[in-house]
């Protein structure tokens, strides 16, 4: 395992144990046997490390998700499964790693430059499923990127409105489960409008 990977693993462990707010670069450095200065050589600051952790967890999540999606049909069910997996990923991140961040920090993070490629990748994944459905005449011809962005924004809107991080942990957990159902229903309505009826 290379140095950056060791640092990421240590950061995940520290963020899980202490929360983002209470974890220091010194805590992470101790885990990998490095001083703070050496950590800053690899990561500009704790926020950069936070974004690297999210990216790593995201890559791992996407690998598993791609394998699962190949087993699901028809295309609307595949997109619903993708959206549910996105909610589960968000829940996992919020509950296990960064439960101490305030809503405004999470929202600011989601719109930061570091998150734009992650959001873009999700939109492209949904659009690819829609395109497959169009090619198989399951969906009508449409702007798949626009529809995918709309679907992702519906999900993000439900999450931000219904799963604030300032709620108690148990309340947040049930809120994620409820919002997953609501997002699925809203997305199904969008997809039903795209389906070919012939």
N, C-alpha and C positions, 0 to 999 in steps of 0.2 A: 504494500500500500504506500503510495507516495505521500509526501509531507502535507500537501493541501488536503488530501483525502483524510489523513489522520486528524488534521485540524477540524475538518467538517464533522467527523465522527465525535470528536471531543466536544465540539460546540453543540451538537444534537443532545449528547448526554447531559451537558450543563444546562441547556435551555429546558430540557425535560425536568431535571431535578430542581433547579432554582427559579425557573422562569426567565424570560428575556431580560426584564428589568433588573433583576438581582444578579444575573450572570455578568462577570467582568472578564475582560480579556486575560487578566492574570489567572482566573479560574481555568479558562480554556488552556492557557499556556502550561499550567501545572499538569494538566491531563496528558499533554503530549511531550512534556519535558523541555519546553521552550520558554524563553523569557518574552515579555510583552513586545520588546523591540523586534524580535524575530517574527512574531505573529503579524506585526504591522508591515513587515516586508511582503507577506503573502496577501494580507487583507488590509485595506486602507483604514477601516474602523469596524466597530461592532455591527453597524448597520450593513456594511458590505458583506460581512460574514453571515449575517441574518439572511440577506438575499441569496448568498451562495448556498446556504442550508436549504432554503425554500426550493431553489433550483434543483438541488440534488434529490430532495424528497419528491419533487415533481417528476423528475426523470424516472425514478424508480416506480412511481405511481403509474406513469404513462406506459411503461413496459408491461406491467401487469394488465392494465386496462386494454391495451391493444389486443392481447391474447384473449381476453374475455369477450371482447366485442365481436371477434370472428365467429363466435359460437351462437350469436343472437341474430334472429330475424323475426319479422320483417324490419325494414329500415326505420320506421317510427319507433319501434321497441328498442332498436340499437341506439338511437339518439336519446331516448328516455334513460336507458342504462348509462350512457355517457354522462348525462346531467346528474343522475343519482350518484355516480362515482365522483363527480366534481364536488357535490355537496359533502359526501363522505370525506373526501380529501380535505376540504375546507374545515370541516368539523374536527378532523384529526389534528390539523395544524393548530387550530384555535384552542382545542381542549388539552392537547398534549405538550405543545412546545411554547406557545406564546399566549397562554391564557391570561397573563398579567398585562398585556397591552391594552390600551384604551381604544375604543372604537375609532376615534379620529386618527390614531396612529396606524391602525390597520387599514382604514380607508385611504389615508395618505400613501401608505405603502403600496396599496393596490393600484394607485394611479401613477406611481413613480416609474421612472425609465426602466428600472430593473424588472418590473412586472409586465411591461408592455409585450415583451416576447412571449411570456407565459400565456397572457390573454390571447395574443395573436395565434399561438399554437392551438389553443382550445377552439377558437373560431375556425381555423383551418381544418381541424379534425372533424368538427360538426359539418362544415361545408363539404368535405370529402364524402361523408356518409350521404348527404343530400344529393350530391352529384351522382353517386352510385345508384341511388334511388331514381333519379331522373333518367339515367341511362337504361335502367330496367323498367322504365315507364311506371314505376310505383308512385313517384311524385311528378307533378306538372313541371314544365320548364319554369325556372325562376332564377333570380340572382342568389345563388347559394351562399355566397359570402355575406350578403345583406341579411338573409334569413338566419344564418348561423349567428351573426352578431346580435340580432334581435333576440334569439333564443338565449344566448349567454347573458345578455343584459337583463332579461326577465328573471333569470335565476339569481344573478347578482343583486338585483333590486329586492327580491324576496328575502335573500339572506341578510342584506344590510338592514332592512326594515324589521325583520323578525328575530334576529339572532344577535342582539347587542351583547358585547362582552362584559357589560357591567351587571348583567344578571347573574344570580348564583349559579354555580356549576351544574347542579341537577336540573335547574330550570332551562339552562341553555341547551343541555343535552336533549331534553324532550322537544325544545323549540326546533332544533335541527331536524329531528325526525318528522315533526309536523310540517315544516317548511319543505322538506323533500317531497312530501305528498302533494302539497300545493303547487310547487314548481312543476312536478310531473303532469298535473292536470292542466296547467296553463300551457305548457309546451305541447301537450297532446292536442289541445285546441288549435294551436298554430299549425301543427303537422297535419291534422285532419283537413284543414283548409288547403293544404298542398297536395293531398292525395288525388290521384287520378280516379275518377269514378267509373270510367269505362271498363 
